[in-house]
Amino acid sequence: LTASFRLTRVTKPAVIHAHWLVPAGLVGAVIKGVIPGQRKLLITAHGADVHLRGRWPIGWLKGQAVRSADVVSVVSRALRDQVAPAAPSATRIEIAPMGVDLQRLFTPATAPVQKPVLVFAGRLVEKKGVADLIRATPKVLEQVPEARLLVAGHGPLADELQALAERLQINAAVEFLGCVPNAELPDVLRRGKLVVLPFRTADDGDVEGLGLVAVEAMGCGLPVIVGDVPAIHDVVTHGETGWILPSTAPEALATAIVRLLEDDALTMRLSESGRRHVLQKFDWSIVAKRYRDTLLELSD
């Protein structure tokens, strides 16, 4: 907070752009209210900040941030519906998803992968649904014995998930890659024939705010299977740009995986239409222009 006050006094910005409702959005609200000037406040909400639960005053603090903002940008329609009730009529809510480098980094491989390799990428937390994917793997192996699963990411459930793979006796088919730098993630994704992201709502209410890793996978020209959480509909249209599962129960997940592994015509169609879709909506050139226009409007 002290550093933000100091920076504001020195630079005298016309607009403060804070990411996350708390704590950064709340800091921006305090600065806007305390330091003299006509500066505007733009807050971008990403998901976890909106879903954050806790005893008073967490909800009140989030509300204060929203009410102090001139514009709140959210990364999906689902988040807009959750933030809007707390916003006064003077605060504009915009849908402005984050972007992905789809021109140089997340691009298709020169040749499609033929081996039945599944890839998961993301934090190893409940809302990502990795446990559901591991529980589905034995059922996949029954029909596709040569299938393999790559798990890229780290998080509090890492040990628990590895122990689950051991109990299910599928160690030989599952490789935990640990934390993968973003610059290396495209190479990991391109090792797969299919990317599986069985998103779910965690017991504490946390859920994906957008599912940007699905955009990254689609940018690499890979078909995606995703869990049916509200925000994912901003990214994937079932049967057109990817495959949405209403249930990530192991049986349903395994059935979907096997179907896509065995249907090359379907996966090729999903791959091609998926990349076209994300190029039109999530490329950084498009996202940056949207934010530029908002910031210029606020600074007038």
Buried (B, 14 or more C-beta within 10 A) or exposed (E): EEEBBEEBEEEEBBBBBBBBBBEBBBBBBBBBEEBEEEBBBBBBBBBBBBBBEEEEEEEEBBBBBBBBBBBBBBBBBBBBEBBEEBBEEEBBBBBBBBBBBBEEBBBBBEEBBEEBBBBBBBBBBBBBBBBBBBBBBBBBBEBBEEBBBBBBBBBEBBEEBBEBBEEBEBEEBBBBBEEBEEEEBBEBBBBBBBBBBBBBBBEEEBBBBBBBBBBBBBBBBBBBBBBBBBBBBBBBBBEEBBBBBEBBBBEBBBBBBBBBBEEEEBBEBBBBBBBEBBBEBBBBEBBEEBBEEBBEBBEE
